[in-house]
Amino acid sequence: MDFRDKILSGDGLANWRAQLRAQGRRLVATNGCFDLLHLGHVTYLEAARRLGDALLVGVNSDASVRALKGPDRPLNAEQDRAAVVAALESVSAVCIFPEREALAFLERTTPDIYVKGGDYTVDTINQTERRLIESIGGRVVVLGGVPGRSTTRLVQRLQSDEEGGALT
């Protein structure tokens, strides 16, 4: 399978989810901008995948990244970001979603487990998303990240000529 075939939308996404459900497979879902993929992302996605049978990653659209991060972001177009995430072995499928928040994405995909990164706690995630997941019998899991790894930090380092050497 070409990794680009893992980028799903509309009926393709609905059919894929229905197939997982019919097979009794647990779906783990997460979401994010994934603008500059780094070790923190890869480690997080690997850990998320181990929680279930399939991992679906929601990737924010270009417009929603701009709304969340500002007019200079994203650095990479949504199709490119989705393709890079889809190329990871741990990722089963990718869906681009246009909203700032993941609620509609979660309503469409009804994951068994919804994973958020270590910059959140169960109490600080979007509580509407949390209630939705719990109402469908799912659970929310917060995974720790890799300390010091963030896209925002990478962008700041790229914009600054003060530090030399490898970006970490």
Secondary structure, DSSP 8 states (H G I E B T S, - for coil): --GGGGB--HHHHHHHHHHHHHTT--EEEEEE--SS--HHHHHHHHHHHTTSSEEEEEEE-HHHHHHHH-TT--SS-HHHHHHHHHTSTT--EEEEE-SSSSHHHHHHH--SEEEE-TT--TTTS-HHHHHHHHHTT-EEEE----TT--HHHHHHHHH-SS--S---
